[in-house]
């Protein structure tokens, strides 16, 4: 997936847009991961592809620091392996929209 040129173009475009608006800052991802400066930004899928998220839709992406993006991916993989039920996609999107609104506020 991440070697797909469409993902590379989308990632570069969205990160450049984010940096142009907010600088080199991870917007954070909840109270345990607040916004902070970083030069290591990545593009994250809001709804993971394995959960039915659109792989190349900019509306299904957000900018995060690499460490948080990796941690979220690991948490999703571990939950799937252990059979834990994850929150419904609509709930995840609503929570992330609220976080984004606070950051952009």
C-alpha positions, -999 to +999 in steps of 0.1 A: +000+000+000+026+026+011+047+019-020+017+028-043+025+061-061-010+073-054-004+070-017+030+087-020+015+117-039-015+120-015+008+118+015+032+145+003+003+168-007-016+164+026+016+168+048+026+198+028-008+214+033-007+206+070+028+221+074+018+252+054-011+258+078+002+247+112+039+242+108+058+210+118+033+201+145+016+168+153-020+178+160-022+151+187-046+123+191-065+126+224-056+136+259-028+111+262-011+124+230-014+162+229-002+184+200+036+187+198+063+199+175+079+172+153+097+169+119+085+133+115+050+136+102+031+109+084-003+105+068-027+082+087-059+066+076-088+077+098-106+044+091-081+017+084-082+000+051-088-034+068-118-018+084-132-006+051-116+028+049-110+044+015-073+040+007-067+071-014-095+094-002-081+126+014-112+127+036-101+095+052-067+108+062-051+129+088-016+140+097+001+124+127+036+120+140+052+087+130+052+073+166+015+078+171+006+065+137+026+034+144+011+029+178-024+032+165-016+007+138-002-017+163-032-013+186-056-021+157-036-051+147-034-064+183-072-059+188-079-078+156-056-107+166-072-110+201-107-107+188-115-076+207-144-055+194-134-021+182-157+009+183-180+013+153-165+033+125-191+061+130-180+065+166-143+067+157-150+093+130-171+114+154-144+113+181-116+122+156-137+150+141-142+165+176-104+163+182-097+179+149-122+207+156-105+214+190-070+215+173-081+237+144-105+256+166 
